[in-house]
Every structure is written in structure tokens, then in C-alpha cells.
Amino acid sequence: MPPGVHPRTSTLLPARLVALALGAVLVLASCTPATGEGTAEPAAPPSGTSSPGRSPSDTSASPPDASASPPGDDGSPLAVLTSGEVDLEVSAPAGADPVPATEVRAIGDGAGLLQVVIAGADPDAGDVAPVRLTLRTPGTLEVNVDGTVTVVDTDGDAAIGGLTAPTGTARWTAVGPEAVDLVPAPADDGSTTPRPPEVTAVLGTSGVVSARWGDREGGRSLAVDATSWARDAGEAGVDVVWSDLVADDPEIDSATMHDQLVCHSIGAPDKETWNLEPWRPDVGLLAVLAERCNPTTE
């Protein structure tokens, strides 16, 4: 099967709900770190990305240059959000009033931070004009059920980047295979009129800091250290981590390995390493969650 787009991806939303019921504490308590007997070299990051790191305060990369595309009310680009080989043009509809205040800057893991402030909307004017992100590099955008967005390569085979779910009162809405709108969500007081949010989201393209084979319990174990961006990026982060791992070592491409990865991302996102074992039985994602990421019987 093609790497990066796993057939069980569609089960991720119910699986997340089940995981909440089981409790993330149970997962964290059961997933023990690897014994450290592995000697493989760390997996290399995808081509074209900045050197990955764990600290989001790392700002050594230069921020995207948006000086050639000044904001305006004529539909011209507000900025360009960049990470690795993925570029997203940020724009507002022609005639938008007010034009959203927009900032982009580079952060850790080679990721790019987008901050949008939409202020001064008239409650009687209806929906606040959305901010649109349009993919300028090859690929397509897929909005996930958890509110994140995955950037898929032109062949549809692998995830090459992703957007975190926006903070604040907003959500991503698909407007085509290469564009998404950042749409303000309804106010908490039940009003149907969206309220002007201050919103941030992060574009990332690097999912893995390192991946080392070792021995643990019943056999070989892969200790995966995911980037800070991937740990915070929900389904999009899982997609990118999976594509990075499979591209580096095709042996990893199995249903049980993918289910263990999803389980760790849901229940133990902050654990130092996510330990994935190819010898564990393929029992399905919900059963893996019930077994706290460590299934032992069919």
C-alpha cells in the first residue's frame, strides 16, 4: 500500500473519542521507554526541511519574506507561510474590511507560525470574511476530522506537511484541493454571528527527530522521537511522522505499527519516545487503544 496514507486513517476520530474514555494516564503508565540497546542511526528528516529540533523557541531559521506582497484590500497576498518545501499564500477576499492583521515567522522544527487578528467586525454584517491559505507548491490539502490539515504530495502517496488546528475561535474549511479558509467559529454565547478571533496555527513539514531500533520485551522495538510540531499537530502530525518513518525504512509499513503510532500520539504525546514493535499482533486500532498501545494477543 502507498506509504503515508494509511487505510485506517478514517477511524481516527472515533478512536480519539475512545481514547479519552480510556484515559491518557493509562496509556502513559503502560508505555515504557526502550532499553537503549539499539544502535541504528537516527532517521534523516525529509529532504528540503530545516534541521529538526525539540525546542519551539529555536528561531535560527529566517522568517518568510512577505515584503514583496504587501497586505491590501484588493485580494492581494497578506504573507507567505513557509516550512521546508511547502509554501502557503495567505490572502483575504477583495474588499475585506477590515483587512486581517497577519504575521508569519519561523519557529522550531523548521516550522512556520501564522498569527491572524481580525478585529472591528460589524455584528450586523454577517459572516466575518475568512482568511484563505492557498498552496503554492505541488500537492493538495486535506482537512482532517480533528481540525488539522494534511499536505499530501502530488501522487497522493505521502504526507509532506501539515497545519495544526487553529487556536482561538476559528476552524479550517476546505474550498478546493489546494486551498483552505480560516473561518471564525460562532461565539460561545450561542450567537450565530462569528466573532473576530485572534488565531494562531503552525505549518510543519518535519515529523521525526530520530528513530532507533532496539530490543524490548518480546523483540525488536523502534523508539520514535517526534518533533514538537508533530506532537501538537494531531492527525496531520501522525501523517507526517508515518510518511517520514516509512520513507526511511519500508519494514515499518504495517498496520500494527501504524496503530501503535496513532495510539501514542493520542494518549502519550509528550512521552520522550514512542516505542513501536513490529511483532505485536494486528488487532485493530480500538483494541490497541484498549491495550494501552501494547497489544499482546490476537
SEZA-371005 format. One line per 4 residues: number of its first residue (from 1); their letters; for each residue y, z, x of C-alpha. Coordinates in Angstrom, 1 decimal. Example, Ala and Ser with C-alpha at 12.3 -4.5 7.8 and 13.67 -1.06 7.14 Angstrom:
BEGIN
1 = AS = -4.5:7.8:12.3 | -1.1:7.1:13.7
***
This chain:
BEGIN
1 = MPPG = 0.0:0.0:0.0 | 3.6:-0.5:1.2 | 5.0:2.4:3.2 | 7.9:4.3:1.9
5 = VHPR = 7.5:3.6:-1.8 | 4.6:5.8:-2.9 | 2.8:5.2:-6.3 | 3.1:8.9:-7.2
9 = TSTL = 6.9:8.9:-7.0 | 7.2:8.7:-10.8 | 5.5:12.1:-11.1 | 8.2:13.9:-9.1
13 = LPAR = 10.3:15.1:-12.0 | 7.5:16.9:-13.9 | 6.2:18.2:-10.6 | 9.6:19.7:-9.8
17 = LVAL = 9.6:21.5:-13.1 | 6.1:22.8:-12.5 | 7.2:23.9:-9.0 | 10.0:26.0:-10.5
21 = ALGA = 7.5:27.7:-12.7 | 5.1:28.4:-9.9 | 7.9:29.8:-7.7 | 9.2:28.6:-4.4
25 = VLVL = 8.4:32.0:-2.9 | 4.6:31.4:-3.4 | 4.9:28.1:-1.5 | 6.8:29.6:1.3
29 = ASCT = 4.5:32.6:1.7 | 1.4:30.3:1.9 | 2.7:27.5:4.2 | 2.2:28.9:7.7
33 = PATG = 3.6:27.3:10.9 | 1.4:25.2:13.2 | -0.3:26.9:16.1 | 1.6:24.8:18.6
37 = EGTA = -1.5:23.2:20.1 | -0.3:19.7:19.5 | 1.1:17.6:22.4 | 2.3:14.4:20.7
41 = EPAA = 5.9:13.3:21.4 | 8.4:13.7:18.5 | 8.7:10.8:16.2 | 11.6:8.5:17.0
45 = PPSG = 14.4:8.1:14.4 | 14.8:4.8:12.6 | 16.5:2.0:14.6 | 20.2:2.0:14.3
49 = TSSP = 20.7:5.7:13.4 | 22.6:8.3:15.4 | 20.5:10.8:17.3 | 19.4:13.3:14.7
53 = GRSP = 20.3:16.9:14.8 | 19.9:20.0:12.6 | 23.5:21.2:12.5 | 25.7:19.7:9.8
57 = SDTS = 28.7:20.7:11.9 | 27.9:18.1:14.5 | 30.8:15.7:14.3 | 30.4:13.8:17.6
61 = ASPP = 29.9:10.5:15.7 | 33.1:8.7:14.9 | 34.1:8.6:11.2 | 34.1:5.3:9.4
65 = DASA = 37.2:3.3:9.9 | 38.8:2.7:6.5 | 42.2:1.8:7.8 | 41.7:-1.9:7.1
69 = SPPG = 41.1:-1.2:3.4 | 43.9:1.0:2.1 | 43.5:2.5:-1.4 | 45.3:0.9:-4.3
73 = DDGS = 45.3:0.5:-8.0 | 44.2:-3.2:-7.8 | 40.5:-2.5:-7.3 | 40.7:-2.8:-3.5
77 = PLAV = 38.3:-0.6:-1.5 | 39.3:3.0:-1.0 | 37.0:3.6:2.0 | 33.7:2.6:3.6
81 = LTSG = 30.9:5.3:3.7 | 28.5:4.7:6.7 | 25.3:6.1:8.1 | 23.1:4.3:10.5
85 = EVDL = 22.8:0.7:9.4 | 23.8:1.4:5.8 | 27.4:0.7:4.6 | 28.7:1.6:1.1
89 = EVSA = 32.1:0.4:0.0 | 33.9:2.9:-2.1 | 36.3:1.5:-4.8 | 37.9:2.3:-8.1
93 = PAGA = 38.4:-0.1:-11.1 | 41.5:-2.2:-11.1 | 44.3:-0.3:-12.8 | 42.8:3.1:-12.3
97 = DPVP = 45.4:5.7:-12.9 | 45.4:7.9:-11.0 | 43.6:6.3:-8.1 | 41.0:8.9:-6.9
101 = ATEV = 41.8:10.6:-3.7 | 38.9:9.7:-1.4 | 37.8:10.9:2.1 | 34.9:9.9:4.2
105 = RAIG = 33.8:11.4:7.6 | 30.8:11.6:9.8 | 28.7:14.8:9.9 | 25.4:16.0:11.5
109 = DGAG = 22.2:13.9:11.4 | 24.2:10.8:11.7 | 25.1:11.2:8.0 | 28.4:10.4:6.2
113 = LLQV = 30.2:12.7:3.9 | 32.0:11.4:0.8 | 34.6:13.6:-0.9 | 36.3:12.4:-4.1
117 = VIAG = 39.0:14.1:-6.1 | 40.0:12.7:-9.5 | 43.0:14.6:-10.9 | 45.5:14.3:-13.7
121 = ADPD = 43.4:12.5:-16.3 | 44.7:12.5:-19.9 | 42.1:14.2:-22.2 | 43.0:11.6:-25.0
125 = AGDV = 42.4:8.7:-22.7 | 38.6:8.8:-23.0 | 36.3:8.5:-20.0 | 37.8:9.0:-16.6
129 = APVR = 37.5:5.8:-14.5 | 34.4:6.1:-12.2 | 34.3:5.6:-8.5 | 31.9:2.7:-7.5
133 = LTLR = 29.8:2.6:-4.4 | 28.6:-0.9:-3.5 | 26.0:-1.7:-0.9 | 27.5:-4.0:1.8
137 = TPGT = 24.3:-4.1:3.9 | 20.9:-5.6:2.9 | 18.9:-3.6:0.4 | 19.0:-2.2:-3.1
141 = LEVN = 20.0:1.2:-4.7 | 17.6:3.2:-6.9 | 18.8:6.2:-8.9 | 16.2:8.9:-8.9
145 = VDGT = 15.3:11.3:-11.7 | 16.7:14.3:-9.7 | 20.2:12.6:-9.4 | 19.8:11.4:-5.9
149 = VTVV = 19.9:7.7:-4.8 | 17.4:5.9:-2.5 | 18.5:2.9:-0.5 | 15.4:0.6:-0.3
153 = DTDG = 15.0:-2.3:2.2 | 15.2:-5.9:1.1 | 11.4:-6.2:0.8 | 11.2:-3.1:-1.4
157 = DAAI = 8.7:-1.6:1.0 | 10.6:1.3:2.7 | 13.4:3.7:2.1 | 16.2:3.2:4.7
161 = GGLT = 18.7:5.7:3.4 | 19.8:7.8:0.5 | 22.6:9.7:-1.2 | 22.4:13.3:-2.2
165 = APTG = 23.1:14.3:-5.8 | 26.8:14.8:-6.2 | 28.2:18.3:-6.2 | 30.6:19.2:-9.0
169 = TARW = 30.7:17.7:-12.5 | 29.5:14.2:-11.8 | 26.4:12.1:-11.6 | 25.3:8.7:-10.2
173 = TAVG = 24.8:5.9:-12.7 | 23.2:2.5:-11.8 | 25.4:-0.6:-12.5 | 23.1:-3.1:-10.8
177 = PEAV = 20.7:-3.3:-7.9 | 23.4:-2.9:-5.3 | 26.0:-0.6:-6.9 | 26.2:2.9:-8.5
181 = DLVP = 29.1:4.6:-10.3 | 30.1:8.2:-9.6 | 30.7:9.2:-13.3 | 32.3:12.5:-14.3
185 = APAD = 30.0:14.6:-16.4 | 31.0:16.4:-19.7 | 32.8:19.7:-19.5 | 30.7:22.9:-19.8
189 = DGST = 32.6:23.9:-23.0 | 30.8:21.2:-25.0 | 33.6:18.7:-25.0 | 32.5:15.1:-24.9
193 = TPRP = 35.5:14.2:-22.7 | 34.5:14.1:-19.0 | 36.7:16.4:-16.9 | 38.2:15.4:-13.5
197 = PEVT = 35.9:16.7:-10.8 | 36.1:17.4:-7.1 | 32.9:15.8:-5.9 | 31.0:15.6:-2.6
201 = AVLG = 27.9:13.6:-1.7 | 26.2:12.7:1.6 | 24.8:9.4:2.7 | 22.0:9.8:5.2
205 = TSGV = 19.5:7.4:7.0 | 17.6:9.7:9.4 | 14.8:11.8:7.9 | 12.8:13.3:10.9
209 = VSAR = 13.9:15.3:13.9 | 10.3:15.5:15.2 | 6.7:15.1:14.1 | 4.0:16.7:16.3
213 = WGDR = 0.2:16.6:15.9 | -1.7:19.9:16.5 | -4.7:21.9:15.3 | -4.5:24.2:12.3
217 = EGGR = -7.2:25.8:10.1 | -9.7:23.0:9.4 | -8.5:20.2:11.6 | -5.5:18.1:12.7
221 = SLAV = -2.1:19.1:11.4 | 1.2:17.3:11.6 | 4.3:19.6:11.9 | 7.3:17.7:10.5
225 = DATS = 10.8:18.9:11.3 | 13.0:17.2:8.7 | 16.7:16.7:9.2 | 19.2:18.9:7.4
229 = WARD = 20.3:15.9:5.3 | 16.7:15.2:4.2 | 16.1:18.8:3.3 | 19.1:18.7:0.9
233 = AGEA = 18.5:15.2:-0.4 | 15.7:15.7:-2.9 | 13.7:12.6:-3.8 | 15.9:10.4:-1.6
237 = GVDV = 15.2:12.7:1.4 | 11.4:12.6:0.7 | 11.5:8.8:0.5 | 13.3:8.5:3.9
241 = VWSD = 11.1:11.1:5.6 | 7.9:9.4:4.3 | 9.1:6.0:5.5 | 10.0:7.3:8.9
245 = LVAD = 6.6:9.0:9.3 | 4.5:6.1:8.2 | 6.5:3.6:10.3 | 5.8:5.7:13.4
249 = DPEI = 2.1:6.4:12.6 | 0.3:4.4:9.8 | -2.5:7.0:9.8 | -0.2:9.3:7.9
253 = DSAT = -0.1:6.9:4.9 | -2.4:8.7:2.5 | -2.0:10.2:-1.0 | -2.8:13.8:0.1
257 = MHDQ = -0.3:13.6:3.0 | 2.4:12.4:0.6 | 1.7:15.1:-1.9 | 1.9:17.8:0.7
261 = LVCH = 5.2:16.4:1.9 | 6.6:16.5:-1.7 | 5.3:20.0:-2.2 | 7.0:21.3:0.9
265 = SIGA = 10.3:19.6:0.0 | 10.3:21.3:-3.4 | 9.0:24.7:-2.5 | 9.9:25.3:1.1
269 = PDKE = 12.8:23.0:2.1 | 14.2:25.4:4.7 | 10.9:26.1:6.4 | 11.1:25.3:10.1
273 = TWNL = 8.3:22.7:9.9 | 6.4:21.2:7.0 | 2.7:21.2:8.0 | 0.7:18.2:6.6
277 = EPWR = -3.1:17.9:7.1 | -4.9:14.6:6.5 | -8.2:16.3:6.0 | -7.1:18.1:2.8
281 = PDVG = -8.6:16.7:-0.4 | -6.7:14.3:-2.6 | -6.4:16.4:-5.8 | -3.1:15.1:-7.2
285 = LLAV = 0.4:16.4:-6.8 | 0.3:19.0:-9.5 | -2.8:20.5:-8.1 | -1.3:20.5:-4.6
289 = LAER = 1.7:22.5:-6.0 | -0.7:24.9:-7.7 | -2.5:25.4:-4.4 | 0.9:26.1:-2.6
293 = CNPT = 0.7:22.9:-0.6 | -2.7:23.7:0.9 | -5.5:22.3:-1.3 | -8.9:23.1:-0.1
297 = TE = -11.3:21.9:-2.8 | -11.7:18.8:-4.9
***
